[in-house]
Each structure stands twice: as structure tokens, then as C-alpha cells.
Amino acid sequence: MKLDQAYSGNVFICSSDDYEKSKAVIYGMPMDFTVSFRPGSRFGPSRIRQASVGLEEYSPYLDKSIEDITYFDAGDLLLPFGNAGRSLDIIGDYVGQLLDDGKFPLGLGGEHLVTWPIIQKMHEKYPDLLLIHIDAHADLREQYEGEPLSHSTPVRKAAEIMGGKNIYQFGIRSGSREEFQYGHKNIHFYPFEVAAPLKEALPGMGRRPVYVTIDIDVLDPSAAPGTGTAEAGGITSKELLEAVHLIANSDVNVVGCDLVEVAPIYDPTEQTQIVAAKLIREMLLGFVK
């Protein structure tokens, strides 16, 4: 199940070369074909991997080390440039295979539309699936300038198949009036903040299977400028780490996750991919049981 590691150029720190024995699989989705502002997130997976070499293996937050778990970095999916529909099919097929093999999928984006086929496969396997979406943007549009395949639409698509009340959105601070109205009416919708409302919401989720998708632009641009659609007024990296740890220490059964929209070209300091790599470490240690 190794993908294009030559394209990605590296692997995430401490990853195993044994797919069969690995509990989790990291895979890249280098797609940014539908972005509405600045492209470049197709280079995110590779640069997150490169930044991971600066990490300590040990997490003092969780008192665990990534040396103690076995995960496989499959590299990046080979996606046909410019063909969003076919690329989504490839992502969905790959994630479906991971689920069939009993693996925990951890995806690196790429634009946020890549999450849509993952949710489809997750919902097929887990009909009672919940979605935790942490983002600056609502992603609740039905279409963007006439195009239904857009990074502005994946959560609206998810709501149509799994029901809006099975979706929890946190940190949202940008979207159309219609998106905010839809969110307040149909979703567990928590704009502007993340950790405090998440702490309140988690007990109500029980032990149900949960998929977690995080857009790096939930962070304030001062913490993560390397993203395609930066939005002022975001949270700190400390709060986002707290959110990951709240989920990790709750009763929910996290069955997969992704981190998307890192566009490294806009951050010459590399702090965006550095914080992304640390988040991946914490998600591995906190979510993979």
C-alpha cells in the first residue's frame, strides 16, 4: 500500500516500513484544484513531513511517544492534475481499502474538498458516524460560482448524507449569510471558539464513532500564515492543541482524521507546517488506540 513516496520526498518521523503491522496509515492528498483564493496546498503533505524531523518523539501533553506506536506513511496519492472528480474517486477508493484492511486513516491535505470522499467511505462503514469539523470557514455552500465540487462545499455534502445534527462545527468565523443561517438551524454550530464549546459538546457524543477534520486556517494568520484563505481573528496553536487533547481524552471513538489546507509557499518562516506536524503527532498519539 505504498504510494508515491518519491513525489512526497520523505516520510513522517518514526514511521514504520511495515504496512501490515501498522495500526495507522498517513497518506497525502496533494490537490488544490478548486481553491477560491490562493493555490498551493498540494505541497502541504510533503512540507509537513519535512517539518516533522524537528519534532521530539515524546508528547509531554499525553505522556506518550510515537516510538511506541506503529504507523505507516504511504506517501502521496497520485492525483490527475486539474481533474477534481477523478481525484476524489481515487481518494475514496484508497480510504475504502484502508478501512477494509482495518487501518486508521490519517490524511494530509490538500484543499478541504478532499475530505468529502473520506466522509462518504466512513459513513458507509459507520452509519452512526459523527463529524467534528474545526475550521475558519463553514464549508456549507451547495456550490461556489456554479461549481458543486469546491472546497467551500464538503460539509454541506456531508450533511446531506449523514444528517446535519451528526455534525459539530467549531471555530467558524467566515461564510455567507446563508451558510451561517443553515449552520445555526441544521448543525451543532459553534462559531468563533473551539476549546470551550468542544469541551461542553463532547459528553453528548457518547462513544459513537467520530471523524475529525481540521483546517489549519482555524488558526489566526499570525500563527499559521501558510494557508490559502487566511482569516483574521482565529485561535492560537495552544487552543487547537487543547482541542485535539480534549477529543483524545473523551469517550468518543475516533475512527479517522485529516489535517488540510497547509499552503507552505505563503509562509517562508515554516511555522505553519511546523505547527501542523506537531498536530499530526498529537493526533497519532491521542486518536489511534
N, C-alpha and C positions, 0 to 999 in steps of 0.2 A: 504493500500500500504506500510505497514511497512515490512522491510526486516529483515536481521539478525542483530539486534542491540545487541544481546548477543555476537555475534562474534566481532563486532566493539568495544564493551565495553563502548561506550559513544556516545554522540551526540554533534553536533556543538553548540557553545554557543548561547543561546537565541532562539534555535529552538522551534517551536510550536509542540504540540502533536495532532494538528488538521489538518489532510491531506486535508480535503475538503475545508477549508478556506485559505489554504496556496497558495500563488502565485508561489513560487519556491519550488523545491524539491532537496535536497542534497542526493546523493546516492554514495556508494563506489563500485569500481570495482577492487577487490584485485587479480589482475592477473599479473604475471611476467614470463609466461611460455616460451616466445620466445626471451628473452633478450640475447644480444650478448656478454655481458661482466659480469656485477655483478648483481645477482638477489637480491630481497628484497623489490621491490616496492609494492608488495602485502600488505605490512604492512603500506604503506603510508597513506591510508584513516584513519585508526584508530589513528595514531600518529598526524595527522593534527587536528583531532577532539580534542585530548587531549591537544594539544598546544593552541587551541582556548580559553581555560579557562583563559589564561593570557592576552587576548585582552581587551581593552576598547570597550564598545559597540558603542561609538561615533567615527566617522571619521572626523577629522578636515580638511581633504582634500576635502571632499564632503559636509560637514556640514549636515550630516545625521547620524542617529543612527539605528543600526539593531534592536533595540527595537521597532522601528516604522514600520517595515515591518513584514509580516508573512511568514515564510518558515518552511518547514518540513524536518527533517533529517530522511530518511528512513532506515539508516543503510547500510550494505554491501550486495551486491548481493552474493548469494551462487553459486559459480562457480566451476565446476568439475575440480579438480586439474590436470593439465597436458593436458587437452583437450581444446586446443585453439579454435577450430572450434565451439564446442558446447557452450563454454563460450561467444564467440562473438554473437551467436544466442540469448543467454539469455539476454545479454546487449541490443541488438537491440530490442528484444520484450519488455523489460521493458521501454526503452526510447519511443518506439512507444505508449505504454499505457499512459505514462506521457503526451505526445503530444495530444493524444486523450482526456485526461482529462483537457487540457488547462493549463498545468503546465510548468513553466520554468525549464528545467533540468540543474543541476549543478553537474557534475561528478567529483569524486576524484579517480585518478589512484594510483597505477597500471601503467603498461607499456603503451607506446603510441599506440600500436595496438588497444587498447580498443576504441579509437576514431573512428575507421573505421565503425563499425556498427551504431554508432551515426550519422555520416555524411550521411549514407545511409537513415536512417529514416528522418533526417532533410531535405534531398534533395527531398524525396517523398512528404513531406508536403509543402516545399517551393522550387518549381522548379527554382526560380531565386536566390537561396542561394549563398552567398559569404562565403569564409572561410578565417579567419585570423589565421595564424599559426606562433607562436612565439617559437623559439627553437634554440638550438645549431646545430641540425642535420637536414639535408634536408628531410630525410624520403621519398626519391623519388626513391628508388630501386624497381625494379619489383620483386625481390626475394633476399634472403640472404642465401648463400650457398645452393641454390636449393629450399628453402622454401619460398613460396609466403606469408604465414601468418607469418609476422615478424614485430617487432617494427620499422624496417627500411623501411616499405612499405606503411603505411597508407595514406600518402599524394599523392603518385603516384596512389594508388587505387582511391582516391577521384578525382584526375584529370581526370581519365578515365570515371567517371560518370557525373561530373559536369562541366568539361572543365577547362583546366589549367588557363585560363585568368580570371576565377572566384575565383582564389586562390591568396592570398597575404602572402608571407613568409618573416619573419623578424628575424634578429639575427643569421642567419645560418653561421656557421664557420667550419663545418665538413661534409664530404661526399666524395663520389668518384668523379673522374673527370667527369664521365658520368652524375652523378646527377647534378653537377653544370652546365654542358652544357645544360641538359634538363631544369633546372630551369631558366636559362637566356633566353632560347628560348621559353618556353611554359608557364611560371608562372610570376606573378608580383613578382620578386625575388630581395630581398634586403638583401644581406649578411652583416654580422658583426655588423650592427647597428640596433636599434629598434625604439627609440622615434622619431628621426629626420625624417627618411623616412616614418614612420607611420603618422606623422603629415601632410606630403605632400600628402600621398595617400588617407587619409580618405575622403576629399571633393569629390573625384571622385567616391566614392562608393554610394553617394546619400543616399536614405532612404531604400535601399534594406535590406532584412533580412541577418543577419550575424551570423555565428557560430564562436566562439573564442576558440582556443585550445592553451594552454600554457604548455610547457615542462619546468620544474623547472631548467633543465640544461642549459637554455639560460643564467642563471646567472653564473658569474665566480665561480669556485670552492671555492674561498676564501669566497664567500657569501653563497654558498649552496653546501657543500661537500657531503651531503647525497643524492646521486643520482647514478644510475647505470653506466652511461657512462659520467663522468665528462670531460669537455673540457676547457682547459685554454683559456684565452682571452675573457671572457664573460663580460656581462654588470653588473651593480650594481643593488641592490634591489631598489634603488631610481629611476633608469631609468625604471625598469619594472613596478613599481607603476605608474610612469608618463604615461607609455603606456596604462595601464588599465584606467586611468583617461581621457586620450585623446579619447579613444573609448567611454567611458561613456558620455563624453560631446559632442560627434559628433552627426550627424543626422542619423547614421545607426541604424537599428532596431536589436539589439542583441536578438536572439531567443534561445540561449543556450550557454553553455561554459563548459570547463573542465580544470583541472589542474592535470598533470600527472608526473610520474617518481620520486616522492619522495621516497627514499630508506633510511629510518631512521637509519638502522644499521651502516651506514658509517659516521654518524655524532653524536658522543657522546655529543657534545655541544647542540644539538637540534635546532641549529639556522636555519637549512633547513626547518623543519616543522613549526617553528615559523614564518618565512617569508611567508611560504605557507598559513598558517592560516590567516595572515593579508591580503594576496592577495585575499583569498576567501571572507573575509569581504568586501573588496573594490569592488569585482565583484558583490556580492549580492547587495550592495548599489548603484553601478553605472549602472549595466546592467538590473536589474529587475525593470521594470516600473510599 
